Amino acid sequence: MFAGLMLKDSVDDLAARAVDREAEDMKYVLLMYRDPAQTAAMSAAERDLVARKHESLHSELAGSGELLNGAGLAYPSSTKTIRARGGVPAATDGPLAEAGIHLTAYHVIDCENAGRALCSAGSVLDFHVTAVELRPVHDSFGMDTPGQGG
């Protein structure tokens, strides 16, 4: 249950099933989404709470050696989208998709299994981050696993 909503499968249930399917270290990207208008309307106290929560997650993932990369992203209004138009790159202002929620931040993590990655993704959800996409990374450049050197 999250903020009054029942989830079809709990993060713990999904994680348990994922551990059965995948038992080797793998990199994942956690893509965090939020409505930018709601972000802009947050109070200073809410912003402080979100910052503390994300700092705590960063510390946990960095301390375990799982955090490889991550960043918060600027508002979608400052986005430029480049598309091929007649074989020529053309830039437009704004995000790729017209949507109510947008990518707000990401983390690239290296976990022992998909279950651990799902638990990390689930821990990000709150009143600020309302959806998290978890995707395996098939190619990584410049994000070596800590301690493996290459």
Secondary structure in CASP SS format (residue, H / E / C, confidence):
PFRMAT SS
TARGET T0000
AUTHOR 0000-0000-0000
METHOD secondary structure of the structure
MODEL  1
M C 1.00
F E 1.00
A C 1.00
G C 1.00
L E 1.00
M C 1.00
L C 1.00
K C 1.00
D C 1.00
S C 1.00
V H 1.00
D H 1.00
D H 1.00
L H 1.00
A H 1.00
A H 1.00
R H 1.00
A H 1.00
V H 1.00
D H 1.00
R H 1.00
E C 1.00
A C 1.00
E C 1.00
D C 1.00
M E 1.00
K E 1.00
Y E 1.00
V E 1.00
L E 1.00
L E 1.00
M E 1.00
Y E 1.00
R E 1.00
D C 1.00
P H 1.00
A H 1.00
Q H 1.00
T H 1.00
A H 1.00
A C 1.00
M C 1.00
S C 1.00
A H 1.00
A H 1.00
E H 1.00
R H 1.00
D H 1.00
L H 1.00
V H 1.00
A H 1.00
R H 1.00
K H 1.00
H H 1.00
E H 1.00
S H 1.00
L H 1.00
H H 1.00
S H 1.00
E H 1.00
L H 1.00
A H 1.00
G H 1.00
S C 1.00
G C 1.00
E C 1.00
L E 1.00
L E 1.00
N E 1.00
G E 1.00
A E 1.00
G E 1.00
L C 1.00
A C 1.00
Y C 1.00
P H 1.00
S H 1.00
S H 1.00
T C 1.00
K E 1.00
T E 1.00
I E 1.00
R E 1.00
A E 1.00
R E 1.00
G C 1.00
G C 1.00
V E 1.00
P E 1.00
A E 1.00
A E 1.00
T E 1.00
D E 1.00
G C 1.00
P C 1.00
L C 1.00
A C 1.00
E C 1.00
A C 1.00
G C 1.00
I C 1.00
H E 1.00
L E 1.00
T E 1.00
A E 1.00
Y E 1.00
H E 1.00
V E 1.00
I E 1.00
D E 1.00
C E 1.00
E C 1.00
N C 1.00
A H 1.00
G H 1.00
R H 1.00
A H 1.00
L H 1.00
C H 1.00
S H 1.00
A H 1.00
G H 1.00
S H 1.00
V H 1.00
L C 1.00
D C 1.00
F C 1.00
H C 1.00
V C 1.00
T C 1.00
A E 1.00
V E 1.00
E E 1.00
L E 1.00
R E 1.00
P E 1.00
V C 1.00
H C 1.00
D C 1.00
S C 1.00
F C 1.00
G C 1.00
M C 1.00
D C 1.00
T C 1.00
P C 1.00
G C 1.00
Q C 1.00
G C 1.00
G C 1.00
END
